[in-house]
Amino acid sequence: MVKIHNPNEFDMMLKLQSPSRLKMTELDQYLGLFYEVALSRSTRSHIRSFLLDDGLTISASKIISEMHRLVRKFIRTYRVPALEVPSSQGWPLAARTGPDVDNWLGKKTRRSLTH
């Protein structure tokens, strides 16, 4: 259920285990789209580095900062992040045959795009 809006765009997920139950408070001005997430009690687990000063509320900006740090580290290590598609699987049919432009650009343009 990932939503991609542009070519060459992807989503990543940083999975953090919460040590206890979470308390989710809807932010009124966003009509159920955004919530404040907090731990129900304080903890000593690794997630505490992502908490605000109150020791309970999870900080989205701290999580985003860690994601950026991890991506920068990955790019420094591997240069260009890319996915290798196994030859046994191949690309999806739509990617192999190219876009269906016969009806709006013509067969000649389609051939030039696929070659």
N, C-alpha and C positions, 0 to 999 in steps of 0.2 A: 504493500500500500504506500510505497514511496512516490512522491510527486516530483517529477523532474520538469522544469519549465524551459530549459534551453539545451541545445546540443552541447556535448562535452561537460555536462553538469551531472553531479551525482550527490547522493546523500551518504553521510557516514553516521554511525552510531557509536557513542562512547557508553559502554554498559558499566554502570556502577551498582553494586549490590547495596541495598539499604539494610541496615542492621535491625531496623524495627519497623513498626507500622508507620505509614506516612499520613500526614494531615494535609489535605488539599483544600485550599480556600479560593473560591472563585473571585476573580477581580471584577468588580461590578461594571466598570466602564468598558469591559471587553465582551460582555454578553456571553459568557461561557467559553470563550475561545482561549483564554489564558487563566492560569491558576498560580497561586503561590504554594509551593510545596515545602513542607517542613517535617522534621522528624517528630515523633510523638514524645520522645525522651532523648536526653543527651547520650552521646556515644563516644567511644575511644577508637572506633574503627577508622579505616583509611578515608572514609567519606568526610570526615571532619575538616579536611583541608578545603572542601568545597562549601563550607557553611559560612554564613554571615556572622557578625560579632555576637549575635544572640545565641549562637551555638546550636540552633535548631533549624533555621531557615536555609534551604539550599540555594546557593547563588548561581544563577544562570550564567552570569558574566565570568565567574571563576571556572565553570565547566567549559565555556567557549574558549577561554584563554588556554586551558589545558589541551583542548582539541587542536587549536592553532599550533601550539608547541609540538604536539605529536606529529602533525602533518609536516611542519618545517623539518623536524628530525628525520622523518621518512624521506622527504625529498632530498635532503643533504646526503643521506645514506645511499639511496637508490637512483638519484638523479631525476628520472622521469617516472612517475607512477603510471603504470599501465596494467591492463588485464591481458593475460595470454589465454586465447581460446584454444583448447585442445583440438588438434587436427581431426580427431575422431568425431568431434561434435560439429565443427564447422560453424559458419555464421548463419543466422536466421535467413530464410528464403528471401524475405523482403530486402535484406542487406545484400544478398548475392545477386539478385536480379535488378536492383536499382529501383528508383522511384517510378511509379506508374504515371508517366507524363505523356503517353500516347495521345490521349484525348485533348490535352491542352497545349502541348508544345510540338507534337508530331514525333514520328518514329525516328527521323534523322537526329533530332535533338536528344532523344532517349539513347540512341546508340552512342552518341558522343559523351553523354553522361556516364554510361555504364562502362565505357572503354577508357 
